[in-house]
């Protein structure tokens, strides 16, 4: 899947994240919007593709914090693996596990 990307730098990142409906516990380093969904942090492309294929009635996906390891896109560390979760964020703020990586 090819996606066109537009970058917008904002002066108050925290206010931008709050406006997107992200809590402090869900926040990470990058916030993106893809076809109406919010994508927070280093969410693997396969999870974004699944989201766009299934189109669930959720706000979006988040990988909180900044895990680093060979299996984390954009945060690769050759000699380390990171266990991390991708969470689905409901419109009501409910957070459920979407995927887990070892």
N, C-alpha and C positions, 0 to 999 in steps of 0.2 A: 504494500500500500504506500503510495506516495502522497505526502501531505505538504501543502504550501505553508510556509511559516512566516509570520510577521512578528517582529520583535518590538515591544514597547517598554521602554525604561520608565519606571515610576519613582518618584522621590520618596514616598512613604510605603515601603513594601508591606509592613504589618497592616496598615489600613486597607491596602489593596486585597490582602489575603482575607481579612475580616469581611470585606464587602463581598468576596467570593463565597463566604459562608464557611471558611476554614477556621477551626479552633486552634489554639496554641498547640494542643496535643497532636494535631494532624499536620502542622506546618513543617515545611522543609525549605529548601533553597530556591526552588523554581516553581512558578505557577504558570500553567498553560490552560488554554481553552481550546477544545477540539470538538467541533460540531455540537456545541451546547453543553458539553461536559467539562468540568474542571479536572485538571491533572496536576497533582502536587508532588513535587520531588522527582526522584529517579525511578519512575514507573517504567518497567520493561515494555518495549514496543509490542511484544506479544500480548500483554494485558490490555494495551490500548486498542490493538486490533480486535481482540475478543469483545471489548466494550462496544466498539463500533459495529461489530457483527451482531451481537445479541441485543444491543440497545435497551438495556434495562432502565426502569424508571428510577434513576438515582441521580444525585448531584454530580458524582464523579469518583475518582480514584486518588489514593494518597499512599506514598511511602514516607512516613514521618521521619524526621531527623535526617541524617546523612550517613547511612551505613556504607562501609567501604569493603570491597572484596572482589575477587575475580568474577563473580557472578552479578555484580551491580553495574548496570549501564552508566557510563560516565564517571564512575567512582572505582574503576578497576585497580586492584592491588594484586600483583601477580602471585605472591606467595600466601595469600590469605583468602579464605572464604567467609562470606557473611551470611548469617541467617537473618532473613528479613521478611516482613509481611507487606502485602499490598492490601489496602482496605478500601471497601466500597463505602461511600458516604451517602446516606439517604437524605431525601429532602427534609425530613424531620430531624436530622442530626444524628440518626442512628448510624453506628459504625459497625460493619461486619467484615469478616475476613473474606477477601476476594481470591487471594493466592498466597502461597508460602514458598520461599526459596531457601534451600540449604546450601 
